[in-house]
Each structure stands twice: as structure tokens, then as C-alpha cells.
Amino acid sequence: MSGRFQYRLQTLLDQKARAQEEAERALGDKQRDLRVERERLEEENGKLAAVQQKREAFRRETPAEMTADTMRYRADYLRGLGQDVELAKDAVYAQRFAVEEAEERVEEARSALARATREAEVLRKHREKAETRWRREQERAAELEQEEIGSVLHEARRRSG
């Protein structure tokens, strides 16, 4: 009768458990990256809203005196603000794309974690069943040994008695 259960696939189980932990860390990293990208999107949306408000406020302004120079200046300035709005829209679009990519990476990391968890769980269950089977065998062997000792003692008493 051996003293301790030895799981023959323990090294593989350890590798699968480490892979699961790494997948959990990777998912956490990807989720953090997604939060950062979403925050950047909020910032870009804020910049866009600010430049749009600035343009609208400038449009509503009516100077007391409208000279040809003032009109040219206002037209140029509005054109510049329009370009700023377009640049801000482009930045928002690009950031939305970055958020979508980050969301895809999170989903990939979730899938990898689910796969790693399943693989580790299969080996854990296999280990539990193997250990249970080993314990039953140990108990049966101990019972047989006790029966044999009992039989020997019984036979010895019968002969001496």
C-alpha cells in the first residue's frame, strides 16, 4: 500500500492551470485596454462637441459693424472651424474603430479563457476521479489485509485452542 496519491498527468494539469491564469490576466489586460479606448472616444466626442459649439456660437455672433474685411475674416474663420469639425469627426471615427478592435480583442481573450478553463477543468475532474478510484483501491487493499490478518489470527487460535 503506497502512502500518497500520485497523479500521472500532474505536469500537464499544472501547465493547463498556468495557461488558464495567463488567459485570465490577458483578459484583464484586454478589458483595461478597452476601457482606455472608450475613454479616448469620450474625449474625442467631447472635442468634437466643443468645436461644433464654438462654430455655432461664432455663426450666431453678429458684429456691430460688418466691413468687407470683417466678412472675409469671418468666412475664413468659419472655414477653419469647419475644417476643425471635420478633423474632430475623423478622430472620433478613428477612435470608434479602435474601440471596435479592442472589443474584438476582449472577445478573443474571453474565448481563449473559456477554452483554457475547459481544458484545465477536464484534467481536474480526471484527477479527482483517478484519486477517488485510487482511494477505493487503497481501502479495498486495507480491508483484504485486515481480513487476512483476521483469518490468520482465527486459524492460530483454533489450532492452539
Contact map, one row per residue, 1 for C-alpha under 8 A:
11100000000000000000000000000000000000000000000000000000000000000000000000000000000000000000000000000000000000000000000000000000000000000100110000000000000000000
11111000000000000000000000000000000000000000000000000000000000000000000000000000000000000000000000000000000000000000000000000000000000000000000000000000000000000
11111000000000000000000000000000000000000000000000000000000000000000000000000000000000000000000000000000000000000000000000000000000000000000000000000000000000000
01111100000000000000000000000000000000000000000000000000000000000000000000000000000000000000000000000000000000000000000000000000000000000000000000000000000000000
01111110000000000000000000000000000000000000000000000000000000000000000000000000000000000000000000000000000000000000000000000000001001000000000000000000000000000
00011111000000000000000000000000000000000000000000000000000000000000000000000000000000000000000000000000000000000000000000000000000000000000000000000000000000000
00001111110000000000000000000000000000000000000000000000000000000000000000000000000000000000000000000000000000000000000000000010011000000000000000000000000000000
00000111111000000000000000000000000000000000000000000000000000000000000000000000000000000000000000000000000000000000000000000000000000000000000000000000000000000
00000011111110000000000000000000000000000000000000000000000000000000000000000000000000000000000000000000000000000000000000000010000000000000000000000000000000000
00000011111111000000000000000000000000000000000000000000000000000000000000000000000000000000000000000000000000000000000000000000000000000000000000000000000000000
00000001111111100000000000000000000000000000000000000000000000000000000000000000000000000000000000000000000000000000000000000000000000000000000000000000000000000
00000000111111110000000000000000000000000000000000000000000000000000000000000000000000000000000000000000000000000000000000000000000000000000000000000000000000000
00000000111111111000000000000000000000000000000000000000000000000000000000000000000000000000000000000000000000000000000100110000000000000000000000000000000000000
00000000011111111100000000000000000000000000000000000000000000000000000000000000000000000000000000000000000000000000000000000000000000000000000000000000000000000
00000000001111111110000000000000000000000000000000000000000000000000000000000000000000000000000000000000000000000000000000000000000000000000000000000000000000000
00000000000111111111000000000000000000000000000000000000000000000000000000000000000000000000000000000000000000000001001100000000000000000000000000000000000000000
00000000000011111111100000000000000000000000000000000000000000000000000000000000000000000000000000000000000000000001100100000000000000000000000000000000000000000
00000000000001111111110000000000000000000000000000000000000000000000000000000000000000000000000000000000000000000000000000000000000000000000000000000000000000000
00000000000000111111111000000000000000000000000000000000000000000000000000000000000000000000000000000000000000000001000000000000000000000000000000000000000000000
00000000000000011111111100000000000000000000000000000000000000000000000000000000000000000000000000000000000000001001100100000000000000000000000000000000000000000
00000000000000001111111110000000000000000000000000000000000000000000000000000000000000000000000000000000000000000000000000000000000000000000000000000000000000000
00000000000000000111111111000000000000000000000000000000000000000000000000000000000000000000000000000000000000000000000000000000000000000000000000000000000000000
00000000000000000011111111100000000000000000000000000000000000000000000000000000000000000000000000000000000010011001000000000000000000000000000000000000000000000
00000000000000000001111111110000000000000000000000000000000000000000000000000000000000000000000000000000000000001000000000000000000000000000000000000000000000000
00000000000000000000111111111000000000000000000000000000000000000000000000000000000000000000000000000000000000000000000000000000000000000000000000000000000000000
00000000000000000000011111111100000000000000000000000000000000000000000000000000000000000000000000000000000010000000000000000000000000000000000000000000000000000
00000000000000000000001111111110000000000000000000000000000000000000000000000000000000000000000000000000010011001000000000000000000000000000000000000000000000000
00000000000000000000000111111111000000000000000000000000000000000000000000000000000000000000000000000000000000000000000000000000000000000000000000000000000000000
00000000000000000000000011111111100000000000000000000000000000000000000000000000000000000000000000000000000000000000000000000000000000000000000000000000000000000
00000000000000000000000001111111110000000000000000000000000000000000000000000000000000000000000000000100110010000000000000000000000000000000000000000000000000000
00000000000000000000000000111111111000000000000000000000000000000000000000000000000000000000000000000000010000000000000000000000000000000000000000000000000000000
00000000000000000000000000011111111100000000000000000000000000000000000000000000000000000000000000000000000000000000000000000000000000000000000000000000000000000
00000000000000000000000000001111111110000000000000000000000000000000000000000000000000000000000000000100000000000000000000000000000000000000000000000000000000000
00000000000000000000000000000111111111000000000000000000000000000000000000000000000000000000000000100110010000000000000000000000000000000000000000000000000000000
00000000000000000000000000000011111111100000000000000000000000000000000000000000000000000000000000000000000000000000000000000000000000000000000000000000000000000
00000000000000000000000000000001111111110000000000000000000000000000000000000000000000000000000000000000000000000000000000000000000000000000000000000000000000000
00000000000000000000000000000000111111111000000000000000000000000000000000000000000000000000001001100100000000000000000000000000000000000000000000000000000000000
00000000000000000000000000000000011111111100000000000000000000000000000000000000000000000000000000100000000000000000000000000000000000000000000000000000000000000
00000000000000000000000000000000001111111110000000000000000000000000000000000000000000000000000000000000000000000000000000000000000000000000000000000000000000000
00000000000000000000000000000000000111111111000000000000000000000000000000000000000000000000001000000000000000000000000000000000000000000000000000000000000000000
00000000000000000000000000000000000011111111100000000000000000000000000000000000000000000001001100100000000000000000000000000000000000000000000000000000000000000
00000000000000000000000000000000000001111111110000000000000000000000000000000000000000000000000000000000000000000000000000000000000000000000000000000000000000000
00000000000000000000000000000000000000111111111000000000000000000000000000000000000000000000000000000000000000000000000000000000000000000000000000000000000000000
00000000000000000000000000000000000000011111111100000000000000000000000000000000000000010011001000000000000000000000000000000000000000000000000000000000000000000
00000000000000000000000000000000000000001111111110000000000000000000000000000000000000010001000000000000000000000000000000000000000000000000000000000000000000000
00000000000000000000000000000000000000000111111111000000000000000000000000000000000000000000000000000000000000000000000000000000000000000000000000000000000000000
00000000000000000000000000000000000000000011111111100000000000000000000000000000000000010000000000000000000000000000000000000000000000000000000000000000000000000
00000000000000000000000000000000000000000001111111110000000000000000000000000000000010011001000000000000000000000000000000000000000000000000000000000000000000000
00000000000000000000000000000000000000000000111111111000000000000000000000000000000000000000000000000000000000000000000000000000000000000000000000000000000000000
00000000000000000000000000000000000000000000011111111100000000000000000000000000000000000000000000000000000000000000000000000000000000000000000000000000000000000
00000000000000000000000000000000000000000000001111111110000000000000000000000000100110010000000000000000000000000000000000000000000000000000000000000000000000000
00000000000000000000000000000000000000000000000111111111000000000000000000000000000010000000000000000000000000000000000000000000000000000000000000000000000000000
00000000000000000000000000000000000000000000000011111111100000000000000000000000000000000000000000000000000000000000000000000000000000000000000000000000000000000
00000000000000000000000000000000000000000000000001111111110000000000000000000000100000000000000000000000000000000000000000000000000000000000000000000000000000000
00000000000000000000000000000000000000000000000000111111111000000000000000000100110000000000000000000000000000000000000000000000000000000000000000000000000000000
00000000000000000000000000000000000000000000000000011111111100000000000000000000000000000000000000000000000000000000000000000000000000000000000000000000000000000
00000000000000000000000000000000000000000000000000001111111110000000000000000000000000000000000000000000000000000000000000000000000000000000000000000000000000000
00000000000000000000000000000000000000000000000000000111111110000000000000000100000000000000000000000000000000000000000000000000000000000000000000000000000000000
00000000000000000000000000000000000000000000000000000011111111000000000000000100000000000000000000000000000000000000000000000000000000000000000000000000000000000
00000000000000000000000000000000000000000000000000000001111111000000000000000000000000000000000000000000000000000000000000000000000000000000000000000000000000000
00000000000000000000000000000000000000000000000000000000111111100000000000000000000000000000000000000000000000000000000000000000000000000000000000000000000000000
00000000000000000000000000000000000000000000000000000000001111110000000000000000000000000000000000000000000000000000000000000000000000000000000000000000000000000
00000000000000000000000000000000000000000000000000000000000011111100000000000000000000000000000000000000000000000000000000000000000000000000000000000000000000000
00000000000000000000000000000000000000000000000000000000000001111100000000000000000000000000000000000000000000000000000000000000000000000000000000000000000000000
00000000000000000000000000000000000000000000000000000000000000111110000000000000000000000000000000000000000000000000000000000000000000000000000000000000000000000
00000000000000000000000000000000000000000000000000000000000000111111111000000000000000000000000000000000000000000000000000000000000000000000000000000000000000000
00000000000000000000000000000000000000000000000000000000000000001111111000000000000000000000000000000000000000000000000000000000000000000000000000000000000000000
00000000000000000000000000000000000000000000000000000000000000000111111100000000000000000000000000000000000000000000000000000000000000000000000000000000000000000
00000000000000000000000000000000000000000000000000000000000000000111111110000000000000000000000000000000000000000000000000000000000000000000000000000000000000000
00000000000000000000000000000000000000000000000000000000000000000111111111000000000000000000000000000000000000000000000000000000000000000000000000000000000000000
00000000000000000000000000000000000000000000000000000000000000000111111111100000000000000000000000000000000000000000000000000000000000000000000000000000000000000
00000000000000000000000000000000000000000000000000000000000000000001111111110000000000000000000000000000000000000000000000000000000000000000000000000000000000000
00000000000000000000000000000000000000000000000000000000000000000000111111111000000000000000000000000000000000000000000000000000000000000000000000000000000000000
00000000000000000000000000000000000000000000000000000000000000000000011111111100000000000000000000000000000000000000000000000000000000000000000000000000000000000
00000000000000000000000000000000000000000000000000000000000000000000001111111110000000000000000000000000000000000000000000000000000000000000000000000000000000000
00000000000000000000000000000000000000000000000000000000000000000000000111111111000000000000000000000000000000000000000000000000000000000000000000000000000000000
00000000000000000000000000000000000000000000000000000000000000000000000011111111100000000000000000000000000000000000000000000000000000000000000000000000000000000
00000000000000000000000000000000000000000000000000000010011000000000000001111111110000000000000000000000000000000000000000000000000000000000000000000000000000000
00000000000000000000000000000000000000000000000000000000000000000000000000111111111000000000000000000000000000000000000000000000000000000000000000000000000000000
00000000000000000000000000000000000000000000000000000000000000000000000000011111111100000000000000000000000000000000000000000000000000000000000000000000000000000
00000000000000000000000000000000000000000000000000100110000000000000000000001111111110000000000000000000000000000000000000000000000000000000000000000000000000000
00000000000000000000000000000000000000000000000000000010000000000000000000000111111111000000000000000000000000000000000000000000000000000000000000000000000000000
00000000000000000000000000000000000000000000000000000000000000000000000000000011111111100000000000000000000000000000000000000000000000000000000000000000000000000
00000000000000000000000000000000000000000000000000100000000000000000000000000001111111110000000000000000000000000000000000000000000000000000000000000000000000000
00000000000000000000000000000000000000000000000100110000000000000000000000000000111111111000000000000000000000000000000000000000000000000000000000000000000000000
00000000000000000000000000000000000000000000000000000000000000000000000000000000011111111100000000000000000000000000000000000000000000000000000000000000000000000
00000000000000000000000000000000000000000000000000000000000000000000000000000000001111111110000000000000000000000000000000000000000000000000000000000000000000000
00000000000000000000000000000000000000000001101100100000000000000000000000000000000111111111000000000000000000000000000000000000000000000000000000000000000000000
00000000000000000000000000000000000000000000000100000000000000000000000000000000000011111111100000000000000000000000000000000000000000000000000000000000000000000
00000000000000000000000000000000000000000000000000000000000000000000000000000000000001111111110000000000000000000000000000000000000000000000000000000000000000000
00000000000000000000000000000000000000000001000000000000000000000000000000000000000000111111111000000000000000000000000000000000000000000000000000000000000000000
00000000000000000000000000000000000000001001100100000000000000000000000000000000000000011111111100000000000000000000000000000000000000000000000000000000000000000
00000000000000000000000000000000000000000000000000000000000000000000000000000000000000001111111110000000000000000000000000000000000000000000000000000000000000000
00000000000000000000000000000000000000000000000000000000000000000000000000000000000000000111111111000000000000000000000000000000000000000000000000000000000000000
00000000000000000000000000000000000010011001000000000000000000000000000000000000000000000011111111100000000000000000000000000000000000000000000000000000000000000
00000000000000000000000000000000000000001000000000000000000000000000000000000000000000000001111111110000000000000000000000000000000000000000000000000000000000000
00000000000000000000000000000000000000000000000000000000000000000000000000000000000000000000111111111000000000000000000000000000000000000000000000000000000000000
00000000000000000000000000000000000010000000000000000000000000000000000000000000000000000000011111111100000000000000000000000000000000000000000000000000000000000
00000000000000000000000000000000010011001000000000000000000000000000000000000000000000000000001111111110000000000000000000000000000000000000000000000000000000000
00000000000000000000000000000000000000000000000000000000000000000000000000000000000000000000000111111111000000000000000000000000000000000000000000000000000000000
00000000000000000000000000000000000000000000000000000000000000000000000000000000000000000000000011111111100000000000000000000000000000000000000000000000000000000
00000000000000000000000000000100110010000000000000000000000000000000000000000000000000000000000001111111110000000000000000000000000000000000000000000000000000000
00000000000000000000000000000000010000000000000000000000000000000000000000000000000000000000000000111111111000000000000000000000000000000000000000000000000000000
00000000000000000000000000000000000000000000000000000000000000000000000000000000000000000000000000011111111100000000000000000000000000000000000000000000000000000
00000000000000000000000000000100000000000000000000000000000000000000000000000000000000000000000000001111111110000000000000000000000000000000000000000000000000000
00000000000000000000000000100110010000000000000000000000000000000000000000000000000000000000000000000111111111000000000000000000000000000000000000000000000000000
00000000000000000000000000000000000000000000000000000000000000000000000000000000000000000000000000000011111111100000000000000000000000000000000000000000000000000
00000000000000000000000000000000000000000000000000000000000000000000000000000000000000000000000000000001111111110000000000000000000000000000000000000000000000000
00000000000000000000001001100100000000000000000000000000000000000000000000000000000000000000000000000000111111111000000000000000000000000000000000000000000000000
00000000000000000000000000100000000000000000000000000000000000000000000000000000000000000000000000000000011111111100000000000000000000000000000000000000000000000
00000000000000000000000000000000000000000000000000000000000000000000000000000000000000000000000000000000001111111110000000000000000000000000000000000000000000000
00000000000000000000001000000000000000000000000000000000000000000000000000000000000000000000000000000000000111111111000000000000000000000000000000000000000000000
00000000000000000001001100100000000000000000000000000000000000000000000000000000000000000000000000000000000011111111100000000000000000000000000000000000000000000
00000000000000000000000000000000000000000000000000000000000000000000000000000000000000000000000000000000000001111111110000000000000000000000000000000000000000000
00000000000000000000000000000000000000000000000000000000000000000000000000000000000000000000000000000000000000111111111000000000000000000000000000000000000000000
00000000000000011011001000000000000000000000000000000000000000000000000000000000000000000000000000000000000000011111111100000000000000000000000000000000000000000
00000000000000001001000000000000000000000000000000000000000000000000000000000000000000000000000000000000000000001111111110000000000000000000000000000000000000000
00000000000000000000000000000000000000000000000000000000000000000000000000000000000000000000000000000000000000000111111111000000000000000000000000000000000000000
00000000000000010000000000000000000000000000000000000000000000000000000000000000000000000000000000000000000000000011111111100000000000000000000000000000000000000
00000000000010011001000000000000000000000000000000000000000000000000000000000000000000000000000000000000000000000001111111110000000000000000000000000000000000000
00000000000000000000000000000000000000000000000000000000000000000000000000000000000000000000000000000000000000000000111111111000000000000000000000000000000000000
00000000000000000000000000000000000000000000000000000000000000000000000000000000000000000000000000000000000000000000011111111100000000000000000000000000000000000
00000000000010000000000000000000000000000000000000000000000000000000000000000000000000000000000000000000000000000000001111111110000000000000000000000000000000000
00000000000010000000000000000000000000000000000000000000000000000000000000000000000000000000000000000000000000000000000111111111000000000000000000000000000000000
00000000000000000000000000000000000000000000000000000000000000000000000000000000000000000000000000000000000000000000000011111111100000000000000000000000000000000
00000000000000000000000000000000000000000000000000000000000000000000000000000000000000000000000000000000000000000000000001111111110000000000000000000000000000000
00000010100000000000000000000000000000000000000000000000000000000000000000000000000000000000000000000000000000000000000000111111111000000000000000000000000000000
00000000000000000000000000000000000000000000000000000000000000000000000000000000000000000000000000000000000000000000000000011111111100000000000000000000000000000
00000000000000000000000000000000000000000000000000000000000000000000000000000000000000000000000000000000000000000000000000001111111110000000000000000000000000000
00000010000000000000000000000000000000000000000000000000000000000000000000000000000000000000000000000000000000000000000000000111111111000000000000000000000000000
00001010000000000000000000000000000000000000000000000000000000000000000000000000000000000000000000000000000000000000000000000011111111100000000000000000000000000
00000000000000000000000000000000000000000000000000000000000000000000000000000000000000000000000000000000000000000000000000000001111111110000000000000000000000000
00000000000000000000000000000000000000000000000000000000000000000000000000000000000000000000000000000000000000000000000000000000111111111000000000000000000000000
00001000000000000000000000000000000000000000000000000000000000000000000000000000000000000000000000000000000000000000000000000000011111111100000000000000000000000
00000000000000000000000000000000000000000000000000000000000000000000000000000000000000000000000000000000000000000000000000000000001111111110000000000000000000000
00000000000000000000000000000000000000000000000000000000000000000000000000000000000000000000000000000000000000000000000000000000000111111111000000000000000000000
00000000000000000000000000000000000000000000000000000000000000000000000000000000000000000000000000000000000000000000000000000000000011111111100000000000000000000
10000000000000000000000000000000000000000000000000000000000000000000000000000000000000000000000000000000000000000000000000000000000001111111110000000000000000000
00000000000000000000000000000000000000000000000000000000000000000000000000000000000000000000000000000000000000000000000000000000000000111111111000000000000000000
00000000000000000000000000000000000000000000000000000000000000000000000000000000000000000000000000000000000000000000000000000000000000011111111100000000000000000
10000000000000000000000000000000000000000000000000000000000000000000000000000000000000000000000000000000000000000000000000000000000000001111111110000000000000000
10000000000000000000000000000000000000000000000000000000000000000000000000000000000000000000000000000000000000000000000000000000000000000111111111000000000000000
00000000000000000000000000000000000000000000000000000000000000000000000000000000000000000000000000000000000000000000000000000000000000000011111111100000000000000
00000000000000000000000000000000000000000000000000000000000000000000000000000000000000000000000000000000000000000000000000000000000000000001111111110000000000000
00000000000000000000000000000000000000000000000000000000000000000000000000000000000000000000000000000000000000000000000000000000000000000000111111111000000000000
00000000000000000000000000000000000000000000000000000000000000000000000000000000000000000000000000000000000000000000000000000000000000000000011111111100000000000
00000000000000000000000000000000000000000000000000000000000000000000000000000000000000000000000000000000000000000000000000000000000000000000001111111110000000000
00000000000000000000000000000000000000000000000000000000000000000000000000000000000000000000000000000000000000000000000000000000000000000000000111111111000000000
00000000000000000000000000000000000000000000000000000000000000000000000000000000000000000000000000000000000000000000000000000000000000000000000011111111100000000
00000000000000000000000000000000000000000000000000000000000000000000000000000000000000000000000000000000000000000000000000000000000000000000000001111111110000000
00000000000000000000000000000000000000000000000000000000000000000000000000000000000000000000000000000000000000000000000000000000000000000000000000111111111000000
00000000000000000000000000000000000000000000000000000000000000000000000000000000000000000000000000000000000000000000000000000000000000000000000000011111111100000
00000000000000000000000000000000000000000000000000000000000000000000000000000000000000000000000000000000000000000000000000000000000000000000000000001111111110000
00000000000000000000000000000000000000000000000000000000000000000000000000000000000000000000000000000000000000000000000000000000000000000000000000000111111111000
00000000000000000000000000000000000000000000000000000000000000000000000000000000000000000000000000000000000000000000000000000000000000000000000000000011111111100
00000000000000000000000000000000000000000000000000000000000000000000000000000000000000000000000000000000000000000000000000000000000000000000000000000001111111110
00000000000000000000000000000000000000000000000000000000000000000000000000000000000000000000000000000000000000000000000000000000000000000000000000000000111111111
00000000000000000000000000000000000000000000000000000000000000000000000000000000000000000000000000000000000000000000000000000000000000000000000000000000011111111
00000000000000000000000000000000000000000000000000000000000000000000000000000000000000000000000000000000000000000000000000000000000000000000000000000000001111111
00000000000000000000000000000000000000000000000000000000000000000000000000000000000000000000000000000000000000000000000000000000000000000000000000000000000111111
00000000000000000000000000000000000000000000000000000000000000000000000000000000000000000000000000000000000000000000000000000000000000000000000000000000000011111
